[in-house]
Every structure is written in C-alpha cells, then in structure tokens.
Amino acid sequence: MGRYDYGWPKYVSVVEKRAKAEKSRAQLAKKNGLLNPVIIEGNKIAHSWWGKAWNTNLERYSDYANRIGRGRSYVRNGAVLDLQIVKGEIRALVQGSRTKPYSILISIDPIKKETWEKIRSLCQGKLATLSELLEGKFPKDLNELFTATGKGLFPAPKEIKFECSCPDWASMCKHVAAALYGVGSRLDEDPSLFFILRNADINDLILQTLNNESKKLLDKSSVKSGRIIKDADVAGMFGIELATENPLPPEEKIVSGNNTPKPKRGSLKKSAASTNRIPEQTKSTISRKRKKAGSGKTKIKKEKIE
C-alpha cells in the first residue's frame, strides 16, 4: 500500500518522524545557513510563565480545538525546523509528510491602543523592575489582567492571520499550530520577543512607576530639613563670628607660635654669620663698660667693711 492505507494516512512512528525532521534540518542548514529550530526537551513544551500563558491562550479558544493537538505533537517531534519572530510576524518552516518542509507566515495584530493604555495604567506601582516582568514574578491581579480573554496582552483568534504552503483545507492546519506552539517554547528563552511580536513597548509597563518614584525623590530633595541650621542662626545663637569664605593668601598667613614669617634657609646662615662678627668699635665700648661696672662693685665692698 502507499501513503494511505484504506483511506487513512499511513502510520509513521515518532522515531521515524524525528529522524526525518533531523535529516531535513541538516539539509536546510547546508543550503540556507543558520536555522533557529524549536527543540523540545522533556514532556513540557514551555516552562516559563510567558511560554505557558501563550500556549494556554491558544488552547482556550474553540476555533483552534480541532487542530491544536496535532500541532502539539509536531513541535514535540522536532518538526519546526526554523522559527523567526519579528515585529508582528512569525515565520516558520515545518516538516510535514512530504519531503520538502512547508512555509508558514503568521501575522499578529498589535495590541489595541485603548487596551494597552488601560493595562499600562493598571500596572502603575505594581511592577518594580524589568526582570520582575520578564520572569513573571508579579502580583496575581496582574496575571489575571494580562491573560484576560480578548482584553489582555495575548491575541484572540481574530487578531491572528496565517498562511501555510501545505494543501490542507482547514482554517488552521497542524503546521501552523506547531509554529504557534513553537512560539511558546521560544518565549522560555526570551520573553521580550512577546512584546516585539505584539508591537508593544516593554518598558512602558514599568516606566510610569519609575517616573513616579523619581518625582517623589526629587520632591523630597527640594525640601530642606528642619534639622539643618543656617550660618546666620548659628552666629546668633552662640554670639560668634563665622570665618569668611575667602581665606588669607598664603604669604599673609600667621605662623603658629610666632607673629613673624619664617625666614628662608639662606638668610638664616647669613644672619648667624653676621652676629658672630662684632665690630672693633663695639668691642672697646663693651670692655669700658665692664671695667666701670667692676670698679663700682669694689667701692661698695670697702664701704661695708669700714
């Protein structure tokens, strides 16, 4: 029998599907260069808050109920050979039953302006940092706000448009579903891709909070504390005169312990030498005074003896 046995597709095991996907991926890598495949490890497609929330949003809509399960098995088997997320678009190559992989283009509408403004205002004061947002560590009420059906951050079916090169007549084929599940896995690696896809500024959700905090700090810094006493008040309280802001120039500064400035080293030697040299006229004057003082003392002694 051929591809179809008794009207049903021929059964292909998981091992065969994965081997076929790996072979196609290797051939494409040689031909087209670098690929960005979706590789699922373990039983879960997504582990982060953003990845899980994306996949849960897909599964909640009855529009996708018939095909979403097949897409889940495709992505687990490594059928998504390449997945690129750009502004408002998902581009993918998915390996199907044929040898050549199918090309998928999915367009996502940007978040409506009024919805974004409402979400941004409700996030005010509840998101402290960007890392907190990307890690999904925020209050429960924000969780409910972000995932609200048709009113949150995640797209509704009417906001998703897709094309696939496969011959499947279904509104959403399994190849498109596999690519959409691949987005959930990719958000584990980089949650900021979600905001690129939805054409929204990620910093907007925390910018208002930071601006408010900065304004509070600036307002506090502009109010002088009552504990700070002005210079004029200090002078009045203690009856002192505060030093002026302009000190004396270096040459007019008073040297501690002496009111005269220190002489230079060269002048010290000269002054010492000059004091040792006594003029001859001065010497004779000193000797006469000493003799006169000595004769006076002798007379006083003689008077006392008599």
ChimeraX commands (.cxc) that place a marker at each C-alpha (Angstrom):
marker #1 position 0.00,0.00,0.00 radius 0.5
marker #1 position 1.08,3.58,-0.43 radius 0.5
marker #1 position 0.88,6.68,1.68 radius 0.5
marker #1 position -2.75,5.99,2.60 radius 0.5
marker #1 position -3.98,2.59,3.76 radius 0.5
marker #1 position -7.77,2.09,3.49 radius 0.5
marker #1 position -8.41,5.86,3.37 radius 0.5
marker #1 position -6.31,6.67,6.48 radius 0.5
marker #1 position -2.80,8.14,6.48 radius 0.5
marker #1 position -0.09,5.56,6.88 radius 0.5
marker #1 position 1.16,5.33,10.44 radius 0.5
marker #1 position 4.60,6.85,10.99 radius 0.5
marker #1 position 6.31,6.26,14.32 radius 0.5
marker #1 position 7.73,9.07,16.47 radius 0.5
marker #1 position 11.26,7.82,15.83 radius 0.5
marker #1 position 10.70,7.99,12.06 radius 0.5
marker #1 position 9.22,11.49,12.32 radius 0.5
marker #1 position 12.16,12.80,14.35 radius 0.5
marker #1 position 14.71,11.17,12.03 radius 0.5
marker #1 position 13.02,12.76,9.03 radius 0.5
marker #1 position 12.96,16.18,10.72 radius 0.5
marker #1 position 16.64,15.95,11.66 radius 0.5
marker #1 position 17.58,14.99,8.10 radius 0.5
marker #1 position 15.65,17.94,6.64 radius 0.5
marker #1 position 17.15,20.32,9.19 radius 0.5
marker #1 position 20.69,19.24,8.27 radius 0.5
marker #1 position 20.00,19.69,4.55 radius 0.5
marker #1 position 18.49,23.15,5.08 radius 0.5
marker #1 position 21.41,24.21,7.25 radius 0.5
marker #1 position 23.84,23.36,4.43 radius 0.5
marker #1 position 21.75,25.18,1.86 radius 0.5
marker #1 position 20.38,28.21,3.75 radius 0.5
marker #1 position 22.89,28.68,6.54 radius 0.5
marker #1 position 21.87,29.16,10.16 radius 0.5
marker #1 position 18.45,27.97,11.27 radius 0.5
marker #1 position 16.61,28.56,14.53 radius 0.5
marker #1 position 14.77,25.28,15.17 radius 0.5
marker #1 position 12.48,24.55,18.10 radius 0.5
marker #1 position 13.93,21.74,20.20 radius 0.5
marker #1 position 11.70,20.41,22.97 radius 0.5
marker #1 position 13.36,18.61,25.85 radius 0.5
marker #1 position 11.12,16.69,28.22 radius 0.5
marker #1 position 7.35,16.43,28.21 radius 0.5
marker #1 position 6.52,20.13,28.57 radius 0.5
marker #1 position 6.60,22.47,25.60 radius 0.5
marker #1 position 7.03,25.57,27.78 radius 0.5
marker #1 position 8.27,26.11,31.33 radius 0.5
marker #1 position 8.24,29.87,31.91 radius 0.5
marker #1 position 5.18,31.96,32.80 radius 0.5
marker #1 position 5.18,33.66,29.38 radius 0.5
marker #1 position 5.52,30.39,27.43 radius 0.5
marker #1 position 2.78,28.65,29.41 radius 0.5
marker #1 position 0.45,31.65,29.18 radius 0.5
marker #1 position 0.93,31.82,25.40 radius 0.5
marker #1 position 0.05,28.14,24.92 radius 0.5
marker #1 position -2.88,28.31,27.35 radius 0.5
marker #1 position -4.27,31.24,25.39 radius 0.5
marker #1 position -4.22,29.13,22.19 radius 0.5
marker #1 position -5.96,26.20,23.84 radius 0.5
marker #1 position -8.80,28.19,25.38 radius 0.5
marker #1 position -10.37,29.10,22.00 radius 0.5
marker #1 position -12.74,26.64,20.37 radius 0.5
marker #1 position -11.65,27.99,16.97 radius 0.5
marker #1 position -8.42,26.01,17.32 radius 0.5
marker #1 position -9.76,22.94,19.11 radius 0.5
marker #1 position -9.72,20.57,16.11 radius 0.5
marker #1 position -6.10,21.12,15.03 radius 0.5
marker #1 position -4.24,22.33,18.08 radius 0.5
marker #1 position -3.48,18.81,19.37 radius 0.5
marker #1 position -1.80,17.70,16.12 radius 0.5
marker #1 position 0.37,20.79,16.18 radius 0.5
marker #1 position 1.50,19.92,19.70 radius 0.5
marker #1 position 2.78,16.52,18.60 radius 0.5
marker #1 position 4.53,18.06,15.59 radius 0.5
marker #1 position 6.51,20.53,17.66 radius 0.5
marker #1 position 7.47,17.82,20.18 radius 0.5
marker #1 position 8.87,15.68,17.35 radius 0.5
marker #1 position 11.17,18.47,16.16 radius 0.5
marker #1 position 9.12,19.26,13.04 radius 0.5
marker #1 position 9.57,23.04,13.45 radius 0.5
marker #1 position 12.86,23.34,11.58 radius 0.5
marker #1 position 13.07,27.11,11.75 radius 0.5
marker #1 position 11.17,29.76,13.71 radius 0.5
marker #1 position 11.72,33.50,13.43 radius 0.5
marker #1 position 9.84,36.10,15.45 radius 0.5
marker #1 position 9.86,39.67,14.17 radius 0.5
marker #1 position 7.65,42.70,14.65 radius 0.5
marker #1 position 4.08,41.47,14.23 radius 0.5
marker #1 position 5.07,38.25,12.40 radius 0.5
marker #1 position 6.05,34.61,12.89 radius 0.5
marker #1 position 7.90,32.89,10.06 radius 0.5
marker #1 position 8.50,29.16,10.19 radius 0.5
marker #1 position 9.49,26.04,8.27 radius 0.5
marker #1 position 7.68,22.90,9.40 radius 0.5
marker #1 position 8.40,19.38,8.24 radius 0.5
marker #1 position 5.25,17.54,7.18 radius 0.5
marker #1 position 4.57,14.27,5.41 radius 0.5
marker #1 position 6.23,15.45,2.22 radius 0.5
marker #1 position 9.98,15.72,1.66 radius 0.5
marker #1 position 10.02,19.49,1.33 radius 0.5
marker #1 position 9.11,21.43,4.51 radius 0.5
marker #1 position 6.13,23.80,4.49 radius 0.5
marker #1 position 6.50,27.56,4.77 radius 0.5
marker #1 position 4.32,29.31,7.33 radius 0.5
marker #1 position 3.61,33.02,7.79 radius 0.5
marker #1 position 1.56,34.13,10.80 radius 0.5
marker #1 position 0.59,37.77,11.34 radius 0.5
marker #1 position -0.34,39.05,14.80 radius 0.5
marker #1 position -2.22,42.32,15.20 radius 0.5
marker #1 position -0.66,44.87,17.54 radius 0.5
marker #1 position -2.33,45.44,20.90 radius 0.5
marker #1 position -5.14,47.97,20.60 radius 0.5
marker #1 position -4.17,51.41,21.87 radius 0.5
marker #1 position -7.02,51.65,24.38 radius 0.5
marker #1 position -6.27,48.16,25.73 radius 0.5
marker #1 position -2.58,48.97,26.10 radius 0.5
marker #1 position -3.27,52.28,27.88 radius 0.5
marker #1 position -5.60,50.54,30.33 radius 0.5
marker #1 position -3.06,47.79,31.07 radius 0.5
marker #1 position -0.25,50.32,31.45 radius 0.5
marker #1 position -2.20,52.43,33.94 radius 0.5
marker #1 position -3.24,49.38,35.97 radius 0.5
marker #1 position 0.40,48.23,36.14 radius 0.5
marker #1 position 1.42,51.52,37.76 radius 0.5
marker #1 position 3.06,50.93,41.12 radius 0.5
marker #1 position 2.88,47.13,40.78 radius 0.5
marker #1 position 5.95,46.44,38.64 radius 0.5
marker #1 position 9.28,47.46,40.14 radius 0.5
marker #1 position 11.78,46.11,37.62 radius 0.5
marker #1 position 12.00,44.83,34.07 radius 0.5
marker #1 position 13.43,41.49,35.23 radius 0.5
marker #1 position 10.41,41.03,37.50 radius 0.5
marker #1 position 8.14,41.43,34.50 radius 0.5
marker #1 position 10.10,39.07,32.23 radius 0.5
marker #1 position 10.35,36.40,34.92 radius 0.5
marker #1 position 6.60,36.51,35.51 radius 0.5
marker #1 position 7.09,37.49,39.17 radius 0.5
marker #1 position 4.24,39.94,39.63 radius 0.5
marker #1 position 1.04,40.14,41.71 radius 0.5
marker #1 position -1.81,37.76,40.98 radius 0.5
marker #1 position -4.10,40.57,39.82 radius 0.5
marker #1 position -1.64,41.40,37.03 radius 0.5
marker #1 position -1.64,37.74,36.00 radius 0.5
marker #1 position -5.41,37.91,35.56 radius 0.5
marker #1 position -5.14,41.25,33.77 radius 0.5
marker #1 position -2.53,40.07,31.26 radius 0.5
marker #1 position -4.40,36.86,30.40 radius 0.5
marker #1 position -7.96,38.26,30.27 radius 0.5
marker #1 position -9.78,36.76,27.29 radius 0.5
marker #1 position -9.86,39.24,24.43 radius 0.5
marker #1 position -8.84,42.15,26.70 radius 0.5
marker #1 position -5.37,41.21,27.90 radius 0.5
marker #1 position -1.93,41.07,26.33 radius 0.5
marker #1 position -2.44,37.80,24.44 radius 0.5
marker #1 position -4.05,37.74,20.99 radius 0.5
marker #1 position -7.55,36.49,20.27 radius 0.5
marker #1 position -8.21,34.32,17.15 radius 0.5
marker #1 position -9.50,37.33,15.20 radius 0.5
marker #1 position -6.11,39.01,15.78 radius 0.5
marker #1 position -4.18,36.08,14.26 radius 0.5
marker #1 position -3.92,35.54,10.50 radius 0.5
marker #1 position -1.91,32.69,8.95 radius 0.5
marker #1 position -0.80,31.11,5.70 radius 0.5
marker #1 position 0.77,27.71,5.03 radius 0.5
marker #1 position 2.11,26.21,1.80 radius 0.5
marker #1 position 0.54,22.81,2.60 radius 0.5
marker #1 position -2.59,21.57,0.72 radius 0.5
marker #1 position -4.63,21.29,3.94 radius 0.5
marker #1 position -8.04,22.97,3.59 radius 0.5
marker #1 position -8.53,23.53,7.32 radius 0.5
marker #1 position -8.71,27.07,8.71 radius 0.5
marker #1 position -5.75,26.24,10.92 radius 0.5
marker #1 position -3.57,23.37,9.78 radius 0.5
marker #1 position -1.35,21.34,12.09 radius 0.5
marker #1 position 1.75,23.03,10.68 radius 0.5
marker #1 position 0.51,26.48,11.73 radius 0.5
marker #1 position -0.45,25.07,15.13 radius 0.5
marker #1 position 3.06,23.62,15.51 radius 0.5
marker #1 position 4.59,27.02,14.73 radius 0.5
marker #1 position 2.32,28.72,17.28 radius 0.5
marker #1 position 3.31,26.19,19.94 radius 0.5
marker #1 position 6.90,26.81,18.96 radius 0.5
marker #1 position 6.43,30.45,19.97 radius 0.5
marker #1 position 5.52,29.28,23.48 radius 0.5
marker #1 position 8.79,27.37,23.68 radius 0.5
marker #1 position 10.77,30.30,22.27 radius 0.5
marker #1 position 9.35,32.64,24.93 radius 0.5
marker #1 position 11.08,30.46,27.53 radius 0.5
marker #1 position 14.38,31.60,26.05 radius 0.5
marker #1 position 13.48,35.27,25.55 radius 0.5
marker #1 position 10.16,36.62,26.92 radius 0.5
marker #1 position 10.84,40.07,25.42 radius 0.5
marker #1 position 10.01,38.55,21.99 radius 0.5
marker #1 position 6.36,38.63,23.03 radius 0.5
marker #1 position 6.37,42.44,23.07 radius 0.5
marker #1 position 8.17,42.54,19.73 radius 0.5
marker #1 position 5.53,40.26,18.27 radius 0.5
marker #1 position 2.68,42.38,19.65 radius 0.5
marker #1 position 4.37,45.65,18.66 radius 0.5
marker #1 position 4.34,46.97,22.25 radius 0.5
marker #1 position 7.00,48.81,24.23 radius 0.5
marker #1 position 8.01,46.55,27.09 radius 0.5
marker #1 position 9.48,49.46,29.07 radius 0.5
marker #1 position 6.11,51.20,29.04 radius 0.5
marker #1 position 4.74,48.88,31.71 radius 0.5
marker #1 position 7.32,49.94,34.30 radius 0.5
marker #1 position 8.31,53.40,33.04 radius 0.5
marker #1 position 5.41,55.17,34.74 radius 0.5
marker #1 position 6.27,53.56,38.07 radius 0.5
marker #1 position 9.91,54.63,37.80 radius 0.5
marker #1 position 8.90,58.17,36.81 radius 0.5
marker #1 position 6.65,58.45,39.85 radius 0.5
marker #1 position 9.38,57.19,42.17 radius 0.5
marker #1 position 11.89,59.65,40.68 radius 0.5
marker #1 position 9.43,62.52,41.13 radius 0.5
marker #1 position 8.95,61.61,44.80 radius 0.5
marker #1 position 12.69,61.58,45.39 radius 0.5
marker #1 position 13.12,64.95,43.64 radius 0.5
marker #1 position 10.28,66.46,45.67 radius 0.5
marker #1 position 11.90,65.26,48.90 radius 0.5
marker #1 position 15.31,66.61,47.92 radius 0.5
marker #1 position 13.89,70.08,47.20 radius 0.5
marker #1 position 12.52,70.44,50.78 radius 0.5
marker #1 position 15.24,71.44,53.27 radius 0.5
marker #1 position 15.28,69.52,56.53 radius 0.5
marker #1 position 14.31,71.39,59.74 radius 0.5
marker #1 position 17.37,69.92,61.44 radius 0.5
marker #1 position 19.71,71.97,59.22 radius 0.5
marker #1 position 20.62,75.34,60.90 radius 0.5
marker #1 position 21.68,78.23,58.71 radius 0.5
marker #1 position 25.02,80.01,59.33 radius 0.5
marker #1 position 23.27,83.18,60.42 radius 0.5
marker #1 position 21.28,81.25,63.03 radius 0.5
marker #1 position 24.43,79.66,64.44 radius 0.5
marker #1 position 26.14,83.06,64.78 radius 0.5
marker #1 position 23.12,84.48,66.58 radius 0.5
marker #1 position 22.76,81.56,68.99 radius 0.5
marker #1 position 26.38,81.45,70.15 radius 0.5
marker #1 position 27.46,85.05,69.59 radius 0.5
marker #1 position 30.33,84.14,67.33 radius 0.5
marker #1 position 31.56,85.47,64.05 radius 0.5
marker #1 position 31.96,82.80,61.42 radius 0.5
marker #1 position 35.03,82.74,59.18 radius 0.5
marker #1 position 34.71,84.30,55.78 radius 0.5
marker #1 position 34.69,82.10,52.74 radius 0.5
marker #1 position 37.85,83.77,51.30 radius 0.5
marker #1 position 40.90,82.92,53.48 radius 0.5
marker #1 position 44.07,84.99,53.59 radius 0.5
marker #1 position 46.58,84.46,50.82 radius 0.5
marker #1 position 49.45,82.08,51.65 radius 0.5
marker #1 position 52.05,84.85,52.23 radius 0.5
marker #1 position 49.85,86.59,54.84 radius 0.5
marker #1 position 49.08,83.52,56.95 radius 0.5
marker #1 position 50.21,83.67,60.58 radius 0.5
marker #1 position 52.78,81.09,61.58 radius 0.5
marker #1 position 51.84,79.28,64.78 radius 0.5
marker #1 position 53.89,80.41,67.81 radius 0.5
marker #1 position 55.36,83.49,66.12 radius 0.5
marker #1 position 53.91,86.61,64.57 radius 0.5
marker #1 position 56.70,86.92,62.04 radius 0.5
marker #1 position 57.00,84.86,58.91 radius 0.5
marker #1 position 59.69,82.20,58.80 radius 0.5
marker #1 position 62.88,83.36,57.04 radius 0.5
marker #1 position 64.32,81.47,54.17 radius 0.5
marker #1 position 67.12,78.92,54.72 radius 0.5
marker #1 position 69.77,81.04,53.01 radius 0.5
marker #1 position 69.03,84.09,55.15 radius 0.5
marker #1 position 69.43,82.04,58.38 radius 0.5
marker #1 position 73.05,81.22,57.60 radius 0.5
marker #1 position 73.83,84.83,56.70 radius 0.5
marker #1 position 72.28,86.20,59.89 radius 0.5
marker #1 position 74.17,83.69,62.04 radius 0.5
marker #1 position 77.47,84.66,60.45 radius 0.5
marker #1 position 76.79,88.38,60.85 radius 0.5
marker #1 position 76.09,88.09,64.61 radius 0.5
marker #1 position 79.46,86.41,65.21 radius 0.5
marker #1 position 81.33,89.31,63.64 radius 0.5
marker #1 position 81.39,92.19,66.23 radius 0.5
marker #1 position 82.92,95.49,65.02 radius 0.5
marker #1 position 86.13,96.71,66.78 radius 0.5
marker #1 position 84.49,99.92,67.95 radius 0.5
marker #1 position 81.74,97.99,69.64 radius 0.5
marker #1 position 84.24,95.70,71.39 radius 0.5
marker #1 position 86.09,98.63,73.03 radius 0.5
marker #1 position 82.85,100.15,74.22 radius 0.5
marker #1 position 81.83,96.88,75.86 radius 0.5
marker #1 position 85.17,96.49,77.65 radius 0.5
marker #1 position 85.00,100.02,79.13 radius 0.5
marker #1 position 81.52,99.35,80.49 radius 0.5
marker #1 position 82.66,96.10,82.09 radius 0.5
marker #1 position 85.63,97.88,83.83 radius 0.5
marker #1 position 83.41,100.65,85.12 radius 0.5
marker #1 position 80.90,98.13,86.46 radius 0.5
marker #1 position 83.71,96.25,88.20 radius 0.5
marker #1 position 85.17,99.35,89.99 radius 0.5
marker #1 position 81.76,100.24,91.34 radius 0.5
marker #1 position 81.35,96.89,93.00 radius 0.5
marker #1 position 84.77,97.19,94.72 radius 0.5
marker #1 position 83.89,100.53,96.34 radius 0.5
marker #1 position 80.69,99.15,97.76 radius 0.5
marker #1 position 82.57,96.33,99.43 radius 0.5
marker #1 position 85.12,98.70,101.06 radius 0.5
marker #1 position 82.38,100.92,102.47 radius 0.5
marker #1 position 80.71,97.98,104.12 radius 0.5
marker #1 position 83.99,96.85,105.82 radius 0.5
marker #1 position 84.68,100.28,107.34 radius 0.5
marker link #1:1,2 radius 0.2
marker link #1:2,3 radius 0.2
marker link #1:3,4 radius 0.2
marker link #1:4,5 radius 0.2
marker link #1:5,6 radius 0.2
marker link #1:6,7 radius 0.2
marker link #1:7,8 radius 0.2
marker link #1:8,9 radius 0.2
marker link #1:9,10 radius 0.2
marker link #1:10,11 radius 0.2
marker link #1:11,12 radius 0.2
marker link #1:12,13 radius 0.2
marker link #1:13,14 radius 0.2
marker link #1:14,15 radius 0.2
marker link #1:15,16 radius 0.2
marker link #1:16,17 radius 0.2
marker link #1:17,18 radius 0.2
marker link #1:18,19 radius 0.2
marker link #1:19,20 radius 0.2
marker link #1:20,21 radius 0.2
marker link #1:21,22 radius 0.2
marker link #1:22,23 radius 0.2
marker link #1:23,24 radius 0.2
marker link #1:24,25 radius 0.2
marker link #1:25,26 radius 0.2
marker link #1:26,27 radius 0.2
marker link #1:27,28 radius 0.2
marker link #1:28,29 radius 0.2
marker link #1:29,30 radius 0.2
marker link #1:30,31 radius 0.2
marker link #1:31,32 radius 0.2
marker link #1:32,33 radius 0.2
marker link #1:33,34 radius 0.2
marker link #1:34,35 radius 0.2
marker link #1:35,36 radius 0.2
marker link #1:36,37 radius 0.2
marker link #1:37,38 radius 0.2
marker link #1:38,39 radius 0.2
marker link #1:39,40 radius 0.2
marker link #1:40,41 radius 0.2
marker link #1:41,42 radius 0.2
marker link #1:42,43 radius 0.2
marker link #1:43,44 radius 0.2
marker link #1:44,45 radius 0.2
marker link #1:45,46 radius 0.2
marker link #1:46,47 radius 0.2
marker link #1:47,48 radius 0.2
marker link #1:48,49 radius 0.2
marker link #1:49,50 radius 0.2
marker link #1:50,51 radius 0.2
marker link #1:51,52 radius 0.2
marker link #1:52,53 radius 0.2
marker link #1:53,54 radius 0.2
marker link #1:54,55 radius 0.2
marker link #1:55,56 radius 0.2
marker link #1:56,57 radius 0.2
marker link #1:57,58 radius 0.2
marker link #1:58,59 radius 0.2
marker link #1:59,60 radius 0.2
marker link #1:60,61 radius 0.2
marker link #1:61,62 radius 0.2
marker link #1:62,63 radius 0.2
marker link #1:63,64 radius 0.2
marker link #1:64,65 radius 0.2
marker link #1:65,66 radius 0.2
marker link #1:66,67 radius 0.2
marker link #1:67,68 radius 0.2
marker link #1:68,69 radius 0.2
marker link #1:69,70 radius 0.2
marker link #1:70,71 radius 0.2
marker link #1:71,72 radius 0.2
marker link #1:72,73 radius 0.2
marker link #1:73,74 radius 0.2
marker link #1:74,75 radius 0.2
marker link #1:75,76 radius 0.2
marker link #1:76,77 radius 0.2
marker link #1:77,78 radius 0.2
marker link #1:78,79 radius 0.2
marker link #1:79,80 radius 0.2
marker link #1:80,81 radius 0.2
marker link #1:81,82 radius 0.2
marker link #1:82,83 radius 0.2
marker link #1:83,84 radius 0.2
marker link #1:84,85 radius 0.2
marker link #1:85,86 radius 0.2
marker link #1:86,87 radius 0.2
marker link #1:87,88 radius 0.2
marker link #1:88,89 radius 0.2
marker link #1:89,90 radius 0.2
marker link #1:90,91 radius 0.2
marker link #1:91,92 radius 0.2
marker link #1:92,93 radius 0.2
marker link #1:93,94 radius 0.2
marker link #1:94,95 radius 0.2
marker link #1:95,96 radius 0.2
marker link #1:96,97 radius 0.2
marker link #1:97,98 radius 0.2
marker link #1:98,99 radius 0.2
marker link #1:99,100 radius 0.2
marker link #1:100,101 radius 0.2
marker link #1:101,102 radius 0.2
marker link #1:102,103 radius 0.2
marker link #1:103,104 radius 0.2
marker link #1:104,105 radius 0.2
marker link #1:105,106 radius 0.2
marker link #1:106,107 radius 0.2
marker link #1:107,108 radius 0.2
marker link #1:108,109 radius 0.2
marker link #1:109,110 radius 0.2
marker link #1:110,111 radius 0.2
marker link #1:111,112 radius 0.2
marker link #1:112,113 radius 0.2
marker link #1:113,114 radius 0.2
marker link #1:114,115 radius 0.2
marker link #1:115,116 radius 0.2
marker link #1:116,117 radius 0.2
marker link #1:117,118 radius 0.2
marker link #1:118,119 radius 0.2
marker link #1:119,120 radius 0.2
marker link #1:120,121 radius 0.2
marker link #1:121,122 radius 0.2
marker link #1:122,123 radius 0.2
marker link #1:123,124 radius 0.2
marker link #1:124,125 radius 0.2
marker link #1:125,126 radius 0.2
marker link #1:126,127 radius 0.2
marker link #1:127,128 radius 0.2
marker link #1:128,129 radius 0.2
marker link #1:129,130 radius 0.2
marker link #1:130,131 radius 0.2
marker link #1:131,132 radius 0.2
marker link #1:132,133 radius 0.2
marker link #1:133,134 radius 0.2
marker link #1:134,135 radius 0.2
marker link #1:135,136 radius 0.2
marker link #1:136,137 radius 0.2
marker link #1:137,138 radius 0.2
marker link #1:138,139 radius 0.2
marker link #1:139,140 radius 0.2
marker link #1:140,141 radius 0.2
marker link #1:141,142 radius 0.2
marker link #1:142,143 radius 0.2
marker link #1:143,144 radius 0.2
marker link #1:144,145 radius 0.2
marker link #1:145,146 radius 0.2
marker link #1:146,147 radius 0.2
marker link #1:147,148 radius 0.2
marker link #1:148,149 radius 0.2
marker link #1:149,150 radius 0.2
marker link #1:150,151 radius 0.2
marker link #1:151,152 radius 0.2
marker link #1:152,153 radius 0.2
marker link #1:153,154 radius 0.2
marker link #1:154,155 radius 0.2
marker link #1:155,156 radius 0.2
marker link #1:156,157 radius 0.2
marker link #1:157,158 radius 0.2
marker link #1:158,159 radius 0.2
marker link #1:159,160 radius 0.2
marker link #1:160,161 radius 0.2
marker link #1:161,162 radius 0.2
marker link #1:162,163 radius 0.2
marker link #1:163,164 radius 0.2
marker link #1:164,165 radius 0.2
marker link #1:165,166 radius 0.2
marker link #1:166,167 radius 0.2
marker link #1:167,168 radius 0.2
marker link #1:168,169 radius 0.2
marker link #1:169,170 radius 0.2
marker link #1:170,171 radius 0.2
marker link #1:171,172 radius 0.2
marker link #1:172,173 radius 0.2
marker link #1:173,174 radius 0.2
marker link #1:174,175 radius 0.2
marker link #1:175,176 radius 0.2
marker link #1:176,177 radius 0.2
marker link #1:177,178 radius 0.2
marker link #1:178,179 radius 0.2
marker link #1:179,180 radius 0.2
marker link #1:180,181 radius 0.2
marker link #1:181,182 radius 0.2
marker link #1:182,183 radius 0.2
marker link #1:183,184 radius 0.2
marker link #1:184,185 radius 0.2
marker link #1:185,186 radius 0.2
marker link #1:186,187 radius 0.2
marker link #1:187,188 radius 0.2
marker link #1:188,189 radius 0.2
marker link #1:189,190 radius 0.2
marker link #1:190,191 radius 0.2
marker link #1:191,192 radius 0.2
marker link #1:192,193 radius 0.2
marker link #1:193,194 radius 0.2
marker link #1:194,195 radius 0.2
marker link #1:195,196 radius 0.2
marker link #1:196,197 radius 0.2
marker link #1:197,198 radius 0.2
marker link #1:198,199 radius 0.2
marker link #1:199,200 radius 0.2
marker link #1:200,201 radius 0.2
marker link #1:201,202 radius 0.2
marker link #1:202,203 radius 0.2
marker link #1:203,204 radius 0.2
marker link #1:204,205 radius 0.2
marker link #1:205,206 radius 0.2
marker link #1:206,207 radius 0.2
marker link #1:207,208 radius 0.2
marker link #1:208,209 radius 0.2
marker link #1:209,210 radius 0.2
marker link #1:210,211 radius 0.2
marker link #1:211,212 radius 0.2
marker link #1:212,213 radius 0.2
marker link #1:213,214 radius 0.2
marker link #1:214,215 radius 0.2
marker link #1:215,216 radius 0.2
marker link #1:216,217 radius 0.2
marker link #1:217,218 radius 0.2
marker link #1:218,219 radius 0.2
marker link #1:219,220 radius 0.2
marker link #1:220,221 radius 0.2
marker link #1:221,222 radius 0.2
marker link #1:222,223 radius 0.2
marker link #1:223,224 radius 0.2
marker link #1:224,225 radius 0.2
marker link #1:225,226 radius 0.2
marker link #1:226,227 radius 0.2
marker link #1:227,228 radius 0.2
marker link #1:228,229 radius 0.2
marker link #1:229,230 radius 0.2
marker link #1:230,231 radius 0.2
marker link #1:231,232 radius 0.2
marker link #1:232,233 radius 0.2
marker link #1:233,234 radius 0.2
marker link #1:234,235 radius 0.2
marker link #1:235,236 radius 0.2
marker link #1:236,237 radius 0.2
marker link #1:237,238 radius 0.2
marker link #1:238,239 radius 0.2
marker link #1:239,240 radius 0.2
marker link #1:240,241 radius 0.2
marker link #1:241,242 radius 0.2
marker link #1:242,243 radius 0.2
marker link #1:243,244 radius 0.2
marker link #1:244,245 radius 0.2
marker link #1:245,246 radius 0.2
marker link #1:246,247 radius 0.2
marker link #1:247,248 radius 0.2
marker link #1:248,249 radius 0.2
marker link #1:249,250 radius 0.2
marker link #1:250,251 radius 0.2
marker link #1:251,252 radius 0.2
marker link #1:252,253 radius 0.2
marker link #1:253,254 radius 0.2
marker link #1:254,255 radius 0.2
marker link #1:255,256 radius 0.2
marker link #1:256,257 radius 0.2
marker link #1:257,258 radius 0.2
marker link #1:258,259 radius 0.2
marker link #1:259,260 radius 0.2
marker link #1:260,261 radius 0.2
marker link #1:261,262 radius 0.2
marker link #1:262,263 radius 0.2
marker link #1:263,264 radius 0.2
marker link #1:264,265 radius 0.2
marker link #1:265,266 radius 0.2
marker link #1:266,267 radius 0.2
marker link #1:267,268 radius 0.2
marker link #1:268,269 radius 0.2
marker link #1:269,270 radius 0.2
marker link #1:270,271 radius 0.2
marker link #1:271,272 radius 0.2
marker link #1:272,273 radius 0.2
marker link #1:273,274 radius 0.2
marker link #1:274,275 radius 0.2
marker link #1:275,276 radius 0.2
marker link #1:276,277 radius 0.2
marker link #1:277,278 radius 0.2
marker link #1:278,279 radius 0.2
marker link #1:279,280 radius 0.2
marker link #1:280,281 radius 0.2
marker link #1:281,282 radius 0.2
marker link #1:282,283 radius 0.2
marker link #1:283,284 radius 0.2
marker link #1:284,285 radius 0.2
marker link #1:285,286 radius 0.2
marker link #1:286,287 radius 0.2
marker link #1:287,288 radius 0.2
marker link #1:288,289 radius 0.2
marker link #1:289,290 radius 0.2
marker link #1:290,291 radius 0.2
marker link #1:291,292 radius 0.2
marker link #1:292,293 radius 0.2
marker link #1:293,294 radius 0.2
marker link #1:294,295 radius 0.2
marker link #1:295,296 radius 0.2
marker link #1:296,297 radius 0.2
marker link #1:297,298 radius 0.2
marker link #1:298,299 radius 0.2
marker link #1:299,300 radius 0.2
marker link #1:300,301 radius 0.2
marker link #1:301,302 radius 0.2
marker link #1:302,303 radius 0.2
marker link #1:303,304 radius 0.2
marker link #1:304,305 radius 0.2
marker link #1:305,306 radius 0.2
view
